[in-house]
Amino acid sequence: MTAQVRGQAWVEQAPLFAPIDLTLAPDSWTCLLGPSGVGKSTILRLIAGLETGARFQGEVNRDQPVALMAQDPGLIPWLDVTGNVTLGARLRGTSRASFVPKYPGGREADPVEGSASRGAEPPSDPAARAAHLIEAVGLADRSHHLPARLSGGQRQRVALARTLFEDRPLVLLDEPFSALDARTRAQMQDLSARLLDGRTVLLVTHDPAEAARLGDRILLLREDGLSEWPVPGPRPKGAARPYDAPEVLQSQAGLMRGMMA
Ligand SMILES: Nc1ncnc2c1ncn2[C@@H]1O[C@H](COP(=O)(O)OP(=O)(O)OP(=O)(O)O)[C@@H](O)[C@H]1O
């Protein structure tokens, strides 16, 4: 089962979404699209067991530990990149208190150049794991920078590394690549597809191209409920579909037409 939301929601007296019945298929990516304010983040927060601004009537079931990457990176301003990535472990008391990742200064590493993004699995030791993920998201030379010294896209990549660091079976991603340039976005999609292979992922996105690359299932949420959108064939294991494959471009265009309707 993994996670399930059945019910409807209101904000104050106004209906937010009509009754929905969403069950996340295990070990697969479900992409959720829909107009701004329709309740996508609300669904993620319901599954995560967090407060929402909505009144929900129905049931939410989840039988696995979850990691949520919210829209706002939510970085702790006085912790550097490494400190933010390892925040969960620090709070649980499972990280070594003082480790210093050995990365040289200089130009920001290109995510595609590092060994971390070429296919090696993240190590299990917290310090090594954090360093590996920070390299994988292309921030190896900024591991000691505070959030105030990072761009919006860099902050978003820190939040992604923090979410991947948690290594949970169920992962909720709320527009995780929205602040990234097109090239980095494609790289982070590839990285996430690889590192989250075998996990159950619910991805909220406004980008039809992203849904066409990553979705094993694509859902549109509107005020009148959820509707299913066809996916462009099976997705390669542990990978995103090629961004320029004709079937992906066709799916992207069809999805865009559906969103415009
Ligand atoms: N804390 C809150 N208090 C009151 N209303 C809220 C709160 N959080 C969200 N809402 C309202 O709930 C509705 C759904 O918000 P939600 O963030 O789930 O939408 P969304 O589909 O994720 O939007 P977007 O695509 O813009 O992120 C919106 O109309 C919003 O104004």
The ligand as an SDF file (V2000), in Angstrom:
LIG
                    3D

 31 33  0  0  0  0  0  0  0  0999 V2000
   -1.5000   27.6440    6.2260 N   0  0  0  0  0  0  0  0  0  0  0  0
   -2.5420   27.9300    5.4350 C   0  0  0  0  0  0  0  0  0  0  0  0
   -3.5990   28.5960    5.9120 N   0  0  0  0  0  0  0  0  0  0  0  0
   -4.6710   28.8570    5.1310 C   0  0  0  0  0  0  0  0  0  0  0  0
   -4.7710   28.4810    3.8400 N   0  0  0  0  0  0  0  0  0  0  0  0
   -3.7360   27.8140    3.3250 C   0  0  0  0  0  0  0  0  0  0  0  0
   -2.5710   27.4860    4.0740 C   0  0  0  0  0  0  0  0  0  0  0  0
   -1.7350   26.7850    3.2840 N   0  0  0  0  0  0  0  0  0  0  0  0
   -2.3410   26.7040    2.0890 C   0  0  0  0  0  0  0  0  0  0  0  0
   -3.5230   27.3140    2.1180 N   0  0  0  0  0  0  0  0  0  0  0  0
   -4.4640   27.4090    1.0040 C   0  0  0  0  0  0  0  0  0  0  0  0
   -4.7430   26.0940    0.5880 O   0  0  0  0  0  0  0  0  0  0  0  0
   -4.8530   26.0470   -0.8190 C   0  0  0  0  0  0  0  0  0  0  0  0
   -4.0140   24.9220   -1.3720 C   0  0  0  0  0  0  0  0  0  0  0  0
   -2.6480   25.2240   -1.1600 O   0  0  0  0  0  0  0  0  0  0  0  0
   -1.5290   24.2300   -1.6670 P   0  0  0  0  0  0  0  0  0  0  0  0
   -0.2300   24.8120   -1.2330 O   0  0  0  0  0  0  0  0  0  0  0  0
   -1.8340   22.8540   -1.2760 O   0  0  0  0  0  0  0  0  0  0  0  0
   -1.6830   24.3570   -3.2620 O   0  0  0  0  0  0  0  0  0  0  0  0
   -0.7200   23.8680   -4.4290 P   0  0  0  0  0  0  0  0  0  0  0  0
   -1.5780   23.1670   -5.4190 O   0  0  0  0  0  0  0  0  0  0  0  0
    0.4170   23.1010   -3.8700 O   0  0  0  0  0  0  0  0  0  0  0  0
   -0.2350   25.2530   -5.0110 O   0  0  0  0  0  0  0  0  0  0  0  0
    1.1420   25.6770   -5.7420 P   0  0  0  0  0  0  0  0  0  0  0  0
    1.1720   24.9230   -7.0250 O   0  0  0  0  0  0  0  0  0  0  0  0
    0.9760   27.1420   -5.9480 O   0  0  0  0  0  0  0  0  0  0  0  0
    2.2630   25.3360   -4.8190 O   0  0  0  0  0  0  0  0  0  0  0  0
   -4.4920   27.4170   -1.3590 C   0  0  0  0  0  0  0  0  0  0  0  0
   -5.6530   28.0710   -1.7680 O   0  0  0  0  0  0  0  0  0  0  0  0
   -3.8600   28.1140   -0.1950 C   0  0  0  0  0  0  0  0  0  0  0  0
   -4.1860   29.4810   -0.2060 O   0  0  0  0  0  0  0  0  0  0  0  0
  1  2  1  0
  2  3  1  0
  2  7  2  0
  3  4  2  0
  4  5  1  0
  5  6  2  0
  6  7  1  0
  6 10  1  0
  7  8  1  0
  8  9  2  0
  9 10  1  0
 10 11  1  0
 11 12  1  0
 11 30  1  0
 12 13  1  0
 13 14  1  0
 13 28  1  0
 14 15  1  0
 15 16  1  0
 16 17  2  0
 16 18  1  0
 16 19  1  0
 19 20  1  0
 20 21  2  0
 20 22  1  0
 20 23  1  0
 23 24  1  0
 24 25  2  0
 24 26  1  0
 24 27  1  0
 28 29  1  0
 28 30  1  0
 30 31  1  0
M  END
$$$$
